């Protein structure tokens, strides 16, 4: 059991699951991911989930925690697997390998880097300069290979587009002395060097803008988190450290620049002659390749063919020329990458090592290779990658079983045969001689005449018609998920994959015209010349047909599997939690699919088929000896094995264990959990005993108390905060179903630290409450609410009664004078017909001052276009109308009176007091102001509202002051003339 991880983080080893089912497996994986535990064991296999964030778990202190420890002693980690592989290699003098697999973006390359860093950190304790140099070169080689072998994809910012296997050689002391790198199936179109300095770009005739080049136009437009300038410098420095000469590095830049320029070459036709349209590029390419311009042009436009003893030059069509150009660019990149790998191997490989003198040379291999892939369109590359995974899965099951069997035999425990899915049938489907898909593909490529992808598919249908794991549309006519003459499906161990045969023939042939090979061989640049040795052959020399891409890949896979099979394997299975690179999202189905095709559940079953856990006797005693009186604090039996037997027999677990030569094997997880529970219980007693011994030390006691107080204080603070949040959540849980939407709910008192947070919460709630009320209102009700809000904004704090608690009717002339309502209705209808207004905003009886400074009774009608003055004694005959756009503002007093002054542009203000109030104490000033403000706001016009006493106004071009005076004997409000203006006398009681 891994220490320092309680069950709140789930099971640190999937072998310890109560039931081995996909649901329990996924539940444990998700729980650990959400708790920040990205590594979990399956026995000695590490399952890694990409965290999509930087984690502080790879520093020097972490290295020290795992150095020399057993797997189960620390929480799961990559370092534990790396240490286990290193210990096995050093202690047992056995070659080991670490196989890292998973799909693009799952974190394989990062895992391989951390493993390399760990091995570098724990070796060479004496700090020997030569060992440090080797370690530095191994780490720097990783940087160079990433630069040339990785690319930005839609799945991954730094995706490995090649498989890499690195052997690290160690001397008898366990220090690295060299290494060797093998690469597999490089995707060849991926060049992009944007971070170079201006001087270098000018010498290569390259622009800084990546969109100027056809080959990298799409990639240049994608935003990336990668810093190209910093990475370019790091790669350049790494190449120098490894040992690349200045000429070699310059040649690398020239080849990359040539590839970019090749992508921009275009071909045209002049009559029957094919021409290069942008001939300036030919001159640039000639300089970069150190060859002649006419040779470059000839190689691009013509193909030299030998017919017997005769040699003829055949002109390309534009299509053939474009094909040749692309093939040259791909071939140059592939040769460059293989040359870089070869140069690194030349430098880092072990030299002058004599096993008789220096001791046995042991190896740790690290395999970072593409995982199983299923895309919308799966082509030749995906087919090769998935075949590779079939081979590795077959090896994985075989080696895990073999490893288990060997350990059982080593320990003298009987081995029980385990059935498992043997995917040899699928491997044979791909690689079998004469019948396999690769053979059919090679056969199709060798046929004379025009060979198409459809012909290849027909060959597959003919030879594999009865194979249980192969089908196509011709063999399954009703399966509409397959296209006729295009698709075939293979039932892989990881699921069904549909492949499109489009491009299979071209990618398999991977042909490059001999003219290009001769062109590059004849370069005056010795580095470039050395990359194309076959260019020295003359056109008439007979050469063997080059091996196809499929055959080369199959041979390399067979060689890889043979290499891995003779080593003791350790596995890292990488899982991608989501497709959006989120550190929080765990997509259940996405992860479940990867768990299935990585065969993780089968791995758990294989491990569980025998004994779930095994530990050496000393380690077991060290952890559990306190459980038994016979082993605590130390036992007096002949051996640790006897002591373990006595302990387990005393606990009643003798039936569930087996005793090997050096290890105890525990069959079920339940026994292990029971041992852990008993240990936890005994640890408490031991702690109490130790406390009693040391309690005499006053300083430590005070320290413990202070620390406990601090923890309690922090916990109490957290408790108060959580209690407040829970209380708010409980009180407002059902506000949507409450009649008043929670307005009656009393807010709990927050702790001091959350006072600002409470203000924000209250604000959020108030806005939600207002929105909830408003969203159900009718258009008329919404207008009234807007008017009330406008009134509140303008008059709140200035007037006591705004009339907000009652419904605003607006048109009060009908209600206040029911006897004359019909006359008013006729007049208003006639005005509406004449002036085309849309609606009545406000109407009311008023007492106003006329131009002769006399007070008189009138009615005011305000529409959305005019303000009308009417005579109620003459059946509401309109006396005068003021266009509403002439009204610039209104003034009201801060008291309870109904005085209102309408200010106009022509300085002929209307001074009035609202009358006919029913009930008598009803105030309509708030409604009048709010309605006008809301209307003006809807028309995006400004209305100035003044609250003042006295009120200033203009009449007939002169300034006047209106004063409100309460009088005890006054029954109705009325205006009188004063020296400076007017007095509105209102009832004083």
N, C-alpha and C positions, 0 to 999 in steps of 0.2 A: 504493500500500500504506500502510495506517495505521501510523504509527510507534508504538513502545512497546507493541506487542502481538505476542508470539511465537506460534508455531503451537500452543503448549499450550492457548491459548484458542480454538482452532479458527480458521476463516477469518472475518476481519472483514467480508468482502463475499461474499455468496452467489454472486456472479458468478464468483468464483475457485474454486468447487468443481471437482474433477477430473471428476466425472460429474454431470450435472443429473438427479437422480432424487429421488423423495420420501424414500427411505431416507437418502440422504446429506444432504438438506436438514434432515430432522428430527434426524439425528445431530449436525449442526453446531449447530443451534438449542439442543438439549438441553445439549451440552457447554458452550456459552457461558453459558447460564442457570446451570448448576451452578458455573461459575467466577466468577459474579458479573458477567458482561458481558451486560447486559440489552438493549443496542442492537447491531444488525447492519445493514449496508447491503445493498441490492440496487441497485447503481449509485448513484443519488441518492434512493432510497427508504429510509427508516429503518424497520426492523422492531423493535418495542418489546415486550418481555415484562414484564408486571407483576411487580415483585419482591416485592410484599406486605411491604415493610419500608422504613424510611427509609434512604436512601443519601446519603452525603456527596459527591455529585458535581454539585452545582448551586450551589456558593458562588461568591463573587467571583473567587477564584483560578482556578476552572474556566472562568468567563466569559472571563477574560483569555487562557487557553490557546486558545480557539476564535475569538476576535475577529480577523477579517481573514484567517483561515487557509483553505486549500483543504480540501475534504472529505477527501481521502485523506491529509492530513498529520497528522491526529490520530485517535485511536480513535473509532469510531462514537459519535455522541451527538445528542440533540435539538438542542443548541446549534449543531451543525455545519449542520443543515438550516436552522435559523432564520437563521444567518449567511449561508448560500448564498442564501436567498430575499431577504434584506436587501441583499446585495451586487449581486444581479441587478437588483433594483429601483433601487438607487442608481447603479450603473455604467452599465447599459444603458437607464435611464429607462423600465423596463418594469414593468407591474403584475404582481405575483406572488400566489400563494395557497398555503397549506399545508393539505392535506386530511388530517384525522385521523379514522380509522375503526377499528372493532372492536366487539366485543359488550359488553354491560353488564358492568362490573367489569374490563375489560381495561386501563383507565388512560387513557382518552381525555381526560377533563376535566383530569386532572393534567398530561398532556402539553401541553394548550393553555395551562395556567397557566404552565408552565416556559418555553414559547415566548414568551408575553407578558412574563414577567419578564426574559428574555434581551434582547428588543428594547428594553425599558425601560432595561436596564442599559447597553447600548452606544450609546444615542443621547444627544444633548444634551451634548457634551463641555464646552460653555461654561456649563452649569448655568443656562440662562435660566429665569426663574421661570414664564413662561407655558407653556413646554414641560413643565416639571416638573408644573404643574397638570394639563395634559392627560393626561400619563402616569399621574398619580395617579388621575384620574377613570376612565381606561380599566381600571386594575387593580381599583378599588373597584367598578366596574359588574359585574365578574365575580363578586364576593362577593355582591352583591344578587341577581343572576340565579340563582346557585346556591341561595340561600335559598328562592326562590319557584319555581324550576324543577326542583330535585332532590328526591329522596325516598329514604328507607330502603327497600330491597327485600331479598328473600331471596338476591339475587345480589351485592348491593353496598350498603355502608353509606351511600353518598352518590351514588346513581344519577341521572344526568341523565334527566329524563322529557320532554325537549324537544331538538330539534336547534337548534344555534346557529351562525350565520355572522356573523363580525365583520370589517368592513373597517376597517383602520387607515390613515388618510391621512397622507402625509408631504410636507413642503415640499421645495424643490429642494436644500436642504442635508442632507436625510435625517432631519429631526427630526419626530416625530409632532405633528400639529396638530389631530387630531380622529378621529372614527370613526363607524361606523354598524352597528347590530346587527339581524339578521333572525332570527326564531325560527320553528320548524316543528313542527306536530303536538304541542301540549302535551297531556299526559295530565292531565285537569282535576281529579281528586279526589285531593288530596295535601296538604291544609292541616294544619299542625301547628306551633303556636308555644307551646312549653312553657317557654321560658327568660325570659319577661317578668317584670318585677318585680311584687310583690304589689299595689302601688297601681294599676298599669295594669290588672291582671287584675280588680281590684274594679270599676274604672270600666267595664269591658267585660262585667261580670257573668259572668266566667269562673272556673271552679275550676282549681286547679293540677294536679289528677289527670286525665291524658289519657283514662283509661278511662271517664270520666263522659260522653264524647261518642261518639255512634254512629259518626260518620265516621272517627274516628281511634282507635277502641277497640283494634283489632288492632295497629296500629302502635305504640300507646302501651305495649303489653305486651312488645314486642321489645327486648331489651337491645342497646344500640348503643355504639360507641366514641366517639360524638360528644358533646361538652360543649355542651348546649343553652344554658346561661346565658352562656357565653363567646361562642358563635356569635350569640346574639340581640343582645348588646351590639355585636359587630363589625358586624352588618348595620345596626343602628340608626345607628351612627357613620358607616358607609359611605354611607347614604342622605343624611345631613346633608352630608357632604363633596361628594357629587355635586351636590346643590342642591335636594333635596326640601324643601318648606316643612314647618313643624310641623303645619299643618292637613292637608297631603297625607299625611304619615306617620300622623297620627291616624286619617285616613279609611281607610288601609290596614289598621290594626289593627281598626277597626270592621267592615270588610268580612269579614275573617278570622273575627272573633267571630260575626258574623251567620251565616256558613256553618256554624260549629260548632253554633250554636243551631238552625238549620234542620234539621240532621241529627237533633235530638232531638224535633222536632215529630211528633206522632202524630195520626191521624184516627180518629174513631169514627162510629157511626150511631145516630141517635135516630129510629126509624120510617123515613121516607124521606129524612130530612135528614142530610147529612154535617156533622159538627162537628169542631172542633179540641179534642182532649182536654186538652192542657196549655196553657190560654189565657194563663197568666202569661208564657210565652215570647213571645207575640205582642206584649205590651207592651214586653218587652226589645228585640225586633227593631225595633219602631216607633221606640224611642229611638235605636238604633244607626244606623238608616237615615234619621233626621230626617224622618219622614213621619207619617201619621195611622194610628192603630190600626185603625180600621174599614176603611181602604184596604188594609192588610196582610191583614186577615182575609178581605176580599172577594176579593182577588187569589188567595189560597190556596184558597178554596172555590168560586169561580165563574169562568166563562169568558164573556167578552163576545163575541158573534158578530153580525156584520152580515149581514142577508139583504135585499139590495136597499137600500131606504131605512130599513128597520126594524132596530132594534138590540135584541137579546134577551140576557138573562143566563141561561146554562145552568149548572146546579149540577153540580159534579164528583161522581163516585163516590169512595169512599175510595182506590181504586186510581189513578184519574186525579189525585187530589189529591197522592198520594205521588209519582207520576211528575213532576207539576209542581214539587213541592218540590225533588226531586233535580235536575231540569233547571235550576231557578233557581240552586241551589248551584254546579253545574258552570259555568253561564254566568257567574255572578259571579266565580268564580275565573279563568276564561279572560279576561274583560274586564279584571280587575285586573292579570293578568300582561301582557297586551298593552298596557295603559295604562302599566305600569312600564317596559316596553321602549320605548314611545313617548316617555315623559318622559326616559329616559336618552338616547335619540337626539336629542331636542330640545337637550339640554345638551351632548352631546359632538360633534354634527355640526359640520363646518367652516363657519364663518360669515365673511362679508366677505372671501372669498378671490378674488382676481382673478389669473388665470394670466398675463395680460399684464404685471402688476406684480410678482407674487411668483414667477413661474416655474411649470412644470408640476407639478400635484398628482398624485403617484403613490400607489399603494395596495398594501398587503399584506393579503390576506384569510386568516382562520383559520377553518376549518370543523371544528366538533366535533359529529359527528352519529352517531346510533344505528347500530349495526352490524346485520348480518343476524341474525335471531332465529328459533329453532325451539323452541317450548315443547310441553308435553303438549297444551295447548289453545290454538290459534292463532286469534285473532279479528281484528277490523277493524284494530286498531292494528298488529299484527304484519304484516298484509297491506300496509299503507301503508309501514311501515318497510322491508320486504323489496323492495317496488317501488322505494323510494328507493335502496336498495343496488344494484338492477339498473341504474338510471340512472347512478349514480356509477361502477359497474364498467365500464359501456359507455364512459363518459367517460374513465375511468382508462386503459383499453387504448388508446383513440383518441389521448389526449393523450401517453401514453408513446411510442407509435409516431410521433406527430406531432413530439414533442420530439426523438426520435432522428433522424427524417428531416431536421428543420430544422438540427440540428447538423451532420449529414453534408453537407447542401447548403451551409451556412455555410463548412465547411472544404474543400469541393470533393472529397468522397469519394463514389464511386458508391453508391447505395442499392439494396439488394436487397429485393424485396417479401416480407413475412412473413405467413403465414396464421395467423389466430387465431380463437377462438370469438367470434362476433358475437352478443351477446344482444339484438339489436334485436327479434328475434322475440318474446322474453318481454316486453320493454317495450311492444311493439304489443299483445300479448295483454291488457295491463292498460289502456293509455291510448288505444287506437285509437278514432276516432269511430265511433259506431253499433255497433261489434262488440266493443270492449274491455270488460273486466269493470267498470270505472268507469262506462261508458256504460249497460251493462245494469242496474247498481245504481241509477243516477240515474233511468233509465226506470221501474224498479219503484217508486221512491219517488214518481214523478209520477202513477202510476195512481190512478184514482178508486176509492173503497171501501177495504175493509180489505186492506192489503198485508202479507204475511208474508214472513219470511226464506225459507220454502220456495218461495214464488212466485218470488223472486229466483233461487234455485238452479235452478228449472225453466227460467227465462230463460237462464241460463248454459248449461245442458245443451242447449238448443235452438240457441243461436248458436255454441257452441264445441265441438260434438260431434266434429268432425273435426280439432280442433287437436292437434298432436303433444305440446304441453306442458300440456294440461289433461285432467283426467278426474274422474269422480265415481262413486258406487256404481251409479247408473243406467246409466252408460256402461260400467262394468266390474263386472257383477253378481257375479263370483266373487271380487272383491277385498274380503276381510272386514276389512281395516284401515280401510275407509271405512264410515260409517253412512249408511243411506238417508235422504234428505230432510234431511241435515245437513252432510255433509262434501264438499269438493272438494279435489283435489290439483293443485299446480302444480310442474312440473319447472323449478326455478330453476337459474341457473348454479352456485349453491352447493349444490345438492341438492334433493331432493323435500320439499315442505312440505304438510301436510294442514291446511286451514283449516275452521273451523266457522262456518257462516253465521249462527249464533245471535247476534242483536244487530246485524248488519250494517245493517239498515234503520233502526233507531232511532239508531245512532251516525252514520249518514250524513245522516239528516234533521236530527238535532241541534236539534229544534224547541224553541222557548221561546214560551209563550203571550204574546201582545201585551200582556195585562193587566200582566204583571210588568215589561215594558219601560216602560209608562206609569207604573207605581208608582215605579220608580227614577228616571225622568226628572223626576217631580214632587217629588223630594226637595228639601228646603231646603239640603242640603249641595251646594255648587257643584261640588266635585270629583266626587262621585258622579253628579250630574246630567250632567256632561260625558261620562261613560263610556257613557251610553245616549241618544245624540242621536235615534235613530229612535223614541223614546217620545213625541216631540212630535206624531207623526201621529195623527189621530183615527181611530176605529174604522172609519169609513165610507170613508176614503181608500184608493184602490186602490194597492197596492204590488207591485213585482216579486217573484216567488218568490225567496227568498234562495238563493244558491249552496249546494250540498251540501258536506259535509266532504270528500268524495272529490274533487270538482271543485276546491275551494280548494287541497287538498293537491297535486293534479296540477299546477295552474297554478304553485304556488310551487316545485315541483320543476323544472318546465321553465324557470322564471325563474332558479333557482339554477344549473342546468346551463349555461344561456346565459352567466351571469355568470362561472362558472368557466372556461368554454371560451375566453374572451378573455384569460385570464391565464396566466402561465407557472407550471405546477403543481409542487409538491413534496409528497411523501406521507409520512405516518407511519402505519404499519399496526400496530395494537395487538393483542397476543395475551394471553389469560388462561390461565396455566399450569395452574390447577386450580380446583375449585369450593369449596375449604375455606379459601381465603385463606392458604395455607401458603407461607412463603418458601423451602421446600426441595423441595416436591413438583412434579414435572413429569409430568403425565398425558399419555402419548404419544398416545392416540386423541383426547383432548379437543383437544390442540394441532394434531394432524394435520387434524382437521375444519376448524379455523379457517384453517389454511394453505391448504386446498383452497378454501374459499369466499371467502377474500380474494384468490385468484388469484395467490399469490406465486410459485408455480412457473412459471406462464405469464410472469410479469414477468421472472424470471431468464432464461427462454428467449428472450424478446424482446430483452433486453439482450445475451445471448450470441450471438444470431443474426448480429450484426455483429461489433463489436470489443468485447472484454470490458473493456478499460481504455483510458482516454485521458487524457493529461496535456499541459499546455502545455510548449513546448520549454525555457524557462528552468527550470521546476520539475523537469523530467525530468533536465536536466543537473546541477542542484544535487544531485540524489540519486544519480545513477549516473556522474558524470564521472570518478570515480577508477578505473573499470573499464578505461578506454582511455588509452594513452599520449598520444593526440592531443588529449584533452580535460582531462588532469590536469597541473597544477592549474587551468590556464586554457587555452582554445583560441585559435588565431589565425586561424580561418576567417571568411569573410564574415558568416555569421549563425549563430544558435543552431540553426536548422533544419539547416544543412549539418553542424554539429558532431554533432548527434543522428544524422543519416544515417551519418556516418563511424563513430560508436561502434557502432551496431547492425549495420552491415555487417561491422565487424571481429569482432563476436561471433557472426556467422553467423545473425542473426535477420531479415535484410532481407526474406525471403520471407513473414514472419508479421506485417508491419506495413504501415501506410499513412500517408502524410505529408499532413496537412492544412495549411491556411494558418497556423494558430497552434498546432495540437496534433499530437502523434504518437498514432496509434491502434494498439493492440496487440490482435491477434485472440485468442490463446489464453492462459489463465492460466499454462500451463507456461512460456511465455517470460518472464512476469513473475517467476515463482518462480526461474527460472534467473538472471535479472538480480539478484534479491535475494541468492541464494547467492554469486554472484561479488562483489557489493558487500560482503557480510558478511566474506568472505575478505580482501578488500582493506582493509577497515576495520581488521582486526587488524594488518596491516602498518603502516598509517598511525599507529595508536595506538603501536606499538613505536617508530616514528620520533619521534613527539612525546615519548614517555617518555625517549628518549635525549637529546633537546634539554634537557629540564627536570630531568634526574636530578641535576644539580649543586646543586640547592636542597636543603640538608640538612633544613630544617624540614619541607618537604613530604614528603621521603622518610620521616622519622620518623612523620609523620602517617599516611602510607599503611600503614606497618608496624603502627602501633597499631590502625588501623582493620581491617586484615587479620586481626590477632591476635584482635580482638574478634569478627569474623565467624566465624573458625575456632572460637573458644571457644563461641560460640552454636551453631554447626553441630555441634561435638563433643558438646555437651550434648544437642542434639536427637538426634544419632546414638546416644548411649548410651541415651537413653530409648527410641528406636525399636528399638534392638537388643534391649533387655530385653523389650519387648513382643513383638517377633518371636520371641525365644527361648522365652518362655513359651508363645506360640501354637504354635510348632513342637513343643515337648515334650509339651504337653497336647492336641495336635490329635486324637489317636485314643483318648482315655481311655475313651470309651464302649465300645470293643471290647476293651479290656485286661481281663485276668482279675481284677485287683484294682482296677480303675477308676482306675489311676494313682497308687496309694499308694506304689509303689516309685520313682516319678519324682522326681528330685532337682530342687528349685527353684533356678533360677539366682540368683546374687548381684545384688541390685538396686543401682543408683546411690543415693547418699544421699537425693536428692530424692524417690525413689519408695519409701522404706521404709514409710511409712504406707500407701501404695497397695498394697505387697506384702502387708502384714498384712490389709488388706481383701480382697485377692484370695484369700489362703489361707483366710480365714474363709468366703468365698463357696464356694470349692472344697470345704472340709470339710463345709459344709451340704449341698452337692449330693451329695457322696460318701455321706454318711449317708442322705440321702433315697433315693438309688439303691439302697442296700442294703436299706433298710426296706420300700420299696414292693413288693418281691417276697416278703415273708415271709407265712407262714400265720398265722391268728389266734393259734394257740398260740405260735408263734415270736415274734409281735409282743408277746404278754403277757410272755414271758421277757425280751425286749429292754427293755421298759418297766421291768421289775423291776430289771434290771441297771443301767439309767440311774439309777433311784431310789437304788439301793445306792451307786453311784459318787458321786452328789451328796451323800449323807449321810455316807459313810465315807472318801472319798478323802482321803489325807493323815493319817488317824487310825489306820488299821489296815493292816498290811503285806499280808496275803493276803485278798483278797475273793472268790476263787473265780470270777473273771470269765471265765477261759480255758476252763472246762469247761461242759458242758451242765447246766442245773439241772433235776433230776428232780422236786423238791418232795416227793413221797411216798416217803420212804426206808424206811419200816417194811417194805414188801414186799421191798425189795432187801436190807436188812441182816439180816433174819430170815426166810429162805426157808422154814424148817420151819413157822413159825407164820403164814405169809402168808395162808393160807386162812382162819384164824380172824379175822385182822385184816380181811380182805375182808368176811366175814359181818357183823362188828360195824359196820364203816363203812357197809355197805349198810343195816343196820337203823337206824343213826343218821340216814342220809340220808332214809330213809322217814319217820322220826319228826320230825326237825327241819327237813326240807325245804331243806337247803342245796344250792347249785348245784355247787360244786366244792371239792376239797381244795387248800388253799394250800400246806401243809407238814406233814410228819410225821417223827418221829425218836424214837429211844430217848434218854432223858435220866436224869441223876442229879440228884435234887431234894431239897430240904429240906421235911419235913412240918411240921405245926403243933406237933409235940412236939420240934422242933429236931433231928430225926434225919434222916440221909441215907438215901434208898431209891431203887431203880430203878423208873422209870416210863416210859411212852410218852406223847408229846404229839402230838395231832392238831389241826391248825388248819384250819378250813373258813372259807368266806366269812361264816359266821354265829356260830360258837362256837370256843372253845379247850377241847379235851377232854384230861383226864388219864386214862390207862388203866394197868391192871396187866398187864404182859406175861406174868406167871406165871399169871394166871387167864384165859388166852385173850383178853387185851385187854379185860377187863371195864371199862367206863367208871366211873371213880371220882368224878369231878366235872367239871362243865362251866362255863366262864366265857363269857357272851355277849361277842362281839367288840366291841360298842359300849361295854362296861365297861372295855376296855383303853385306857388313856390314853397309854401310851408304853412304850418299851423302852430298857434301858441295857445297854451292852456295854463291855468293857474294851479298851484299845488294844493288848493283847498278842495272842499266837497262841492263847490259851486259848479255849474254847467257852462261856464264861460268858455267860448272858443273863438279865436280870431283866425280867419283864412287870409293869408298874405298872397297877393297877386303880383305879377310882373309889372302891371301898370300902376302900382301903388294905390289901388282902390280896394283896400282891404274890407272884408265883410266881418263885422263884429256882431256876435249873436250869443244868446243864452238859450240852451235847449229847454223846451217846455213840454207839458203834457206827459210828465213822467208817471207811469203806472207800474208798480206802486210809487208813492210820492218820493221815497228816498232812493229810488233807483238811479244809478249813475250810468250815463251812456257815453261819457267822454272817452273812456278807455276803448269802447267798441268803435267809435268814430275814428279815433287816431289809428288803432290797429288795422281797421279795414282799409283806410287810405294808404297806410304804410305798405301793407301786403300787396295792394293793387299796384302801387308805384314800383315796388320791387319786382313784380311779375313783368312790368314793362321796362325794367332796367332804367328807371328814372329815380332821381333822389328827391325826397320830401324832407324838408328841415322841420323838426319838431322841437319847440321851445317850451320849457316849463318855467314860468317866471311870475312874479308878483311885485310891482304892477307890470302890465303887458304893454309893450310899445306897438303902435300900428300907424298906418298912413291912410288918410282919406282925403280925396280931392287934392292930392299933392301936398298936404300938410301932415305934420307929425302930431300924434295924440297919444295920451297915456290912459289906459283903462285900469281903474282901481276897483277892487272888490271890498265892500264894506258890509258886515253883518248889522242888521237893525232888528230890535226886539219886536216892534209892532209891524214889521213888514210881512205881508201874507204871501206875496208872490215876488220873484225876482224882477227887477225893473231897472232901466237905465235912466240916469239924469245927467245933465250937462254940468261940467265943472270948468274951472278956469284953465286947467291944463289938458282937459280931455273929457273923460266920462267916468261916472261912478256906477257900478253895478251893485245895487242894494239887494241883499239876500236875507231871508229870515234868519234871525239871530238865535232862535231857540232850537 
